[in-house]
Amino acid sequence: MSVLVLTLAVSAACCLGFGFVLQQNAARQAPLSDFLSPRLLLDLVKVPRWLGGIGLMVVGMVLGAIALGQGEVSLVEPLLATNLLFALALSRRQTKQPLGRQGWAGLALLAGGVSAFIAAGEPRGGSAVTDPFRHWLIIGAMIGLALLLTTYAKRSRLSAGPVLLALAAGLLYGVQDALTRVSGQRFTEGGLAELLTGWQPYAVLALGVTGLVLVQSAFETAPLRMSLPALTAAQPLAGIVCGVGFLGDRLRTDTAALTWEAVGLAAIVTGIVLLGMHPAMPCGADNSAPARDLQPS
């Protein structure tokens, strides 16, 4: 594994984790009437704390895009999942909660799972699939599942809704990461003209904005511990599916390797859930009121 890719991916995870906490601090004060509406972004853009969180997220996405340009999606995505460690670090500073057994277990499982998956799978590049049907089949399945989750989230809203929205956003962000890598390759091969004549950069933008609305709606309606684990777990899984499915990423497929890859992914998801449900994660505001005013902070 390249030290450059490792540094870029972990730096991106740090920015993303800090950014998510700041965004949720602001979004939980947004009016519930903005749920799943672009108006939510228009209201939040007036809040300095949210803008700071978005700024950190943008930096994280740029660093992640550079890492994706230097390494395989199947390698970078598990590293980006460590953003939850940094989110927990900032949340602990705000809430003064100790890690305890749950925190240390989550840290060990997440770090160990990432290490096990990378060591067992040995992600490496290969020839990308040229069949457009396979591209659209995988991308369509991810977007379709995200749409289905969002539809159910509208019905459940303040119960399972935030988790479903975060899962949907994670799927979209995973596809966005894969298309970001494709866009980077097009830019490398033909410059700006080659990049802008393809559909991928516009899809990256559309997925990013849609995912942002979903994430902020999840942050608005529930504590961070309900939404961030789902978001953090779904994104790398979707990215790995895209990477192996049509970007040409290759993982070891012997029995022992597959077993440890599965164990690693299971440990990552379990660690994410334990960390995300930690008491140090900030709680949301009281959503029982019919509406709330968004105050700058």
N, C-alpha and C positions, 0 to 999 in steps of 0.2 A: 504494500500500500504506500503510495506517494505521501511524503511528509507534507507537501504542499496541499494535496487534496484533504488530508486529515485536518490541517490547520484551517483551511478555508471552510470546511464543513462544520467544524466545532465552533468557529467564530460566527458562522451563520446561525447555528443553533443558539448561541448565546444571545445574539441580537433578537432572534425570534422569540425566545423565552421571555426576555425582559419586555419586549414589545407587547406580547399577549397580555401580560399582567397589567401594564399601563392602559391598554385598550379596554380591558374588562373593568378596571377601576372607573373609567369614564362611561362606558356603555351601560353599566347597571343603573345609571341615573337617567337614561333616556326615556322618553314617553313610550308607554307600551303600545300606543296607537301607531308607532313607527315599525312595529314588528314585521319583518320580511319586506320592508318597503325601502326604496332608494332614499326616501326622506330621512331615514335613519342616518345615512352618511352625511347628508346636508346639515343635520342637527349636530352631529358629533364633530364635524370639521370646525366648529366654533370653540371646541374645548382644547386648550393647550396640552393637557395630559394625553388626550387621545392622539393629537397630532404628533406628540413625542413618541408614542407607541407605534404609530404608523411609520414614522421616520425610521425607527429601529427595525421594524419589520421589512421595510424597503431595502435597508442596508443588508439585512439578513438574506433577503431574496436575491440581491445582486451577488453577494458572496456565494450563496448556494448555486446560482447560475454559473458562476465561474468554476466552482467545484465540479458541477455537472459537465462542464466543457472539458475538464481535465481528467475526470474519472467516470466510471460506470454508474448508472442510476442505482443499480443493486448494491453498490458500495456506499454511495453518498446518502441515500435515503435513511438507512439505519443510523448513520451518524447524526443526521438532522433531527432524528427522534429524540436525541438527548436534550433538545430545547426545554423539555420538561424539568430537567435538573436545574437549569438556570432560572426557570419560572419559579420553582420551589425555593431557590436561594433568595430571590427577591421577595417572595411572599413571606418567607420566614423572617426577613428583616422587618417587614411591615407588621406581622402578627406576633412576633416574639415567641413563636411556638417551637419547642425542641423537636428534633427529628424523631426520636423514639425508635422502637423496633420496626414499626411500619415504614418509617422513612428510610432507615438503613437497609431494610429488606428490599424496598423498591429500588434504591440506588444500586444495590448489588445485582439484582435481577436485570435491571435495564443495562447496566454496564457489561455484565457478564453475557447477557443475551446478544448484545451488539458484537462483542468480541467473538462469541461462539459462532454466530452466523457468518461473519466475515472470514474467520479462520477456516471454518468447514467448507463454505461455499467458494472461497477464493474467487470473488467476482472479477471477471476480465471481459474485455471487449471482443466483439466478433462482427460478423457481417449483418447489417440491418436487413430486416425482411422488406423486400421491395413490393410484395403483393399488397395493393391498397385495401383489398377486402379485409385482410387480417388487421391492418391498422384501424379501420373504421369499426370492425367487429369489437375489438377490445375497448376502443375509446367510447363507442356507442354503449357498450355494456356498463362502463363506469358512469357515464353521464346519465344513462337511464336509471341506474340504481340510485344515483344521487337525487334525481327528480322524484323517484318513488319515496325515498326517505323524507324529502322536503314536503311532499303531499301529506304523508302521515303526520309530520311535525306540525303542520297547520291545524290538524284536528286535535292533537294532544297538547299543543302549545306549552303550558306551564308544568306539565308532568314529564313525559318522555321527550317532549319536543326539542329541548336544547341538546340532548344527546344525539337525537336523529339529525338535527341540523349540523352538528359538529362532524358527525360521520359523513354526511353529504359533502360538507366543505373539504374534509380530508381527502375524499375520493377525487374531487375536482382539483385540489392542489397536487395530488399525485400525478394526474394526467398533465397538469400544467408543467410540472417538473420535467416530465418526459418530453413534452413539446418544446420546452425551453432548451433542452439539449439538442433537439433537431434544429431549432432556430440558430443556435450557436454554430452548428455544423454548416448550415447554409451560409452563414455570414463568413465563416472561415474559408469556404470554398469559392464564393463569388462576391463577397463584399456586401455592401448595403443594398445594391440593386437586387442581388439574388435573394437576400433576406426579405425585402419588402414585396417581392413578387410571389411569395409563397403565402399560404393561408395560416401557417403555424403561428407567426407572431401575433396575428389578430385574434387567434383562438386563445393564446396565452393571456392576452389582455382581457378578453371576455370572461375566461375562466377565473382570472384573478379578481375582477370586480364582482362577479356572481358569488364566488367563495367568500369575499369580504363581507357582503351583505348577510350571507348565511351565518358567518362567524360572529359578527356584531349582534345579530338577532339572538344567537345562542348566549352570548355574553350578557346581553341585556336582560334576559329572562331567568337566569339561574346563576348560582355560584360557579366560579371557575372550575371547581373540582368536578362538576357535572359535565362540562363541555370539553375542557382541554384534553383529558385522557382520550376521549373518542377521536378528537381531531388528530392528536399526535399518533395514535395507533393506526388510523385509516390511511394517512398520507403515505407512510413508507410501504405499506402493503400494496396500495394502488400503484405506487411508483415502481416497485419491484415487478409487479405483473406486467406493466407496460415495458419495462426494461428488458425482461426476458421474452415477452410476447412479441414485440416487433422492433425493438432497438438493437437486438443482437447481443445483449448481455448474456454471458455464459456463466453458469454455476456448475460446480461438480455435482454429478448425478449418481455416484455410486451409493450403495445402501448406507454405509456409515456416514457419508457426507450429508445425504438427504435427512438422515435421522437427526444429526446435530444441527442442521439448518432449521428443521422443524422445532427442535428444542430451543434453539436460539430465538426464533420468532415468538414462540410461546412465552419465553422468559421476558422478551421485550414488552409484549402486550401486558403480561401480568405486572411487571415493574411499573409500566405506565399507569395502570389502574391504581396500584398501591400509592404511587406518588401523587397522582391526580386527586385521590380521595383523602390525602393527608390533611389533618386539621389546619396546617399552616396555609393552605390555599385560601385566598380571600373569599368570604361569603358574598352573595349578592344582596342587593337591597330588598326590602319588603315589596313583593309584587302583588300584594293583596289590594293595594290602592288602585283605583281605576286609571289614574294617570299620574305622571311625575314630571316635574320640570327639570330640564337639563341645565345644570349650573356649571359654568366654567370653573376649572380648578387648576 
